[in-house]
Amino acid sequence: MDVKAALTGKDREAILKSCEFGEDVAKDTYEKALENEIENLNLEQQTMIKAHHALLKVDHDKVKSMRNLAMAD
């Protein structure tokens, strides 16, 4: 996230765009780990990463929805 944007009082849309970008990066990292490293992870690790990835996707979609609402204003 762009902390500077939050601290300098930029508009809501800009802050949400920054948050969404951060969520995109995290989501991509989880997906790459699951695609490329799955054979190096034990079942517990795979389960944990898949669960975190699912939660992250929900949060990402919420931030995206909030950004879309801010853009409509």
Secondary structure, DSSP 8 states (H G I E B T S, - for coil): --HHHHHTT--HHHHHHHHHHHHHHHHHHHHHHHHHSGGGS-HHHHHHHHHHHHHHHHHHHHHHHHHHHHHH-
